[in-house]
Amino acid sequence: MATKKNKKKVLDFNMQSQQQFAWCWAAVGTSCAHFYDPESQWTQCKVASASIEPSPGNCCDAPESLDCDKPWYLITPNNQGSFVTTHIPSSFVIGALPVDKLMAEIDQGRLVAYKFEITLEHALDFNIDGQEIKIPKFGHFVVIAGYESSMASPNDQNVTVYVYDPFSLEKGYSTMTYEVFQTNYKCHGGAVADANSTNGIDSVTGCRVTHSFFTSPLQNA
């Protein structure tokens, strides 16, 4: 019989709603920067302006432009992304962290971000520079800022995680087991807007964790 041992740690983290369709990466980078420095002056449009290459210009003036409202990164091997811009990068790994390592990061007061690959029932149509492009899948970023476990031997099935998603923040966060987070998370609430679909939305058919991102207190800010 498994031994019970209650343990809970939830960081005082607030996720901003993404201000543009593709700005989950900017919302995560900005929100994490404010967690480590409550006096941070970063905003999502400032992060987008400073992160995207080639430079999109001032995204605070034209946030909905194609140059600004576009997918980007948290951190890449080439040292690009919103975590780099806001001076909180640490490192990243392929796939989901083992649950014990996730808990250790939270215990040390460090946020962990995740990238999902979202697959859709029908490809989304985008007009980019006059070209019609179909996108069957895209990325999405979220943050885990807390956990709760009642067992002495934590595993994916018995650890509940606190997930902060910039796309869906009705109550600030959602909770689920770490197993469900990895295998059955409802990315984008399970659907995305699609003007070409029958009812104006398109179903999410797949959502898998592709990367985990460590964070650290601001470096050389």
PyMOL commands that set and color helices and strands:
alter all, ss='L'
color gray80, all
select helices_A, chain A and resi 24-36+44-51+82-85+99-107+178-183+187-190
alter helices_A, ss='H'
color red, helices_A
select strands_A, chain A and resi 4-10+89-94+112-128+131-151+159-164+174-177+191-193+201-215
alter strands_A, ss='S'
color yellow, strands_A
deselect
rebuild
show_as cartoon
